[in-house]
């Protein structure tokens, strides 16, 4: 996205067709989108005026973008109608949807009109095809996703009566295919991005290689208490880290619930900046010689499973648009609230207008 210029849905469709085939004719575009050739011509002229197309031949302007390197999987979520009983069959609902920390962040960013390129791996199965089709429909650049032999990663989550996660199991073996060879092949994509978001579902070797050998700003999502330990010795390479309280305790080795102490310990270990989220107790931001805390606004929680991914996307949206830290945090919290009110991990109501409305609310 060229900042300050907003595309119509039809213009986005035309840009995507031009990216796939710069030699496509206006009549071919008209046939593909089931509109008139004169309509295509009008859209093309508007895109040239706004600077998206440079001269004849459909030369596209190089846009700024965010790269996301991380997991993409099929989510299976179970909801219990009543209080969960362990070691028993609980009546409820089971839902299938596209998920994964990296994929969810991508979808949220795309819905917020941030130009996003996704680097990930999917299996050559129906789940992988469905996820890829969804990414293309929401205008995420999925052209660099690796299709590998094996089963698309799956994530099974059981939610409690408050709609918060009770327990989860993840099968992410296919992510081993995101290795040094894949990273080297996509090095230019990562280094030319405004910044790159990664999640710790990636193999430790992949995280280590990127952070030690590639240039750029790197934002990391901690994901879980076990997976976050992969970056324990890489904190000085990270521009921004998002953790929850338990991940912060694991990474510091401190059992305290004093969030100031946890944050200050991580900054002292070389981390540039971080947020520790603590549910109803708020979100705490830290960098060297500065910290702030924001209390969350009340919201009726429908599903908490995608709130952390939305928080990261909202923060990245603020960073991409050069917002100051106070407004970055407002954007992150607003995005999380939109997600909390949705039955889906990624809310269909996520867009710039709704985000700004939540910020002002």
Buried (B, 14 or more C-beta within 10 A) or exposed (E): BEEEEEBEEBBBBBBEBBEEEEEBEBEBBBEBBEBEBEBBEEBBEBBBEBEBBEEEEBEBEEEEBBBBBBBBBBBBBBBBEEEBEEEEEBEBEEBEBBBBBBBBBBBBBBBBBBBBBBBBBBBEBEBBBBBBEBBBEBBBBBEBBBBBEBBBBBBBBBBBBEBEBBEBEBBBEBBBBBBEEBBEEBBEBBEBBBBBBBBBBBBBBBBBBBBEEBEBBBBBBBBBBEBBBBBEEBBEBBBBBBBBBBBBBBBBEBEEEEBEEBBBBBBEEEBBBBBBBBEEBBBBBBBEEEBBBBEBEEBEBEBBBBBBBBBBBBBBBBBBBEBEBEEBBBBBBBBBBBBBBBBBBBBEBBBBEBBEEBBEE
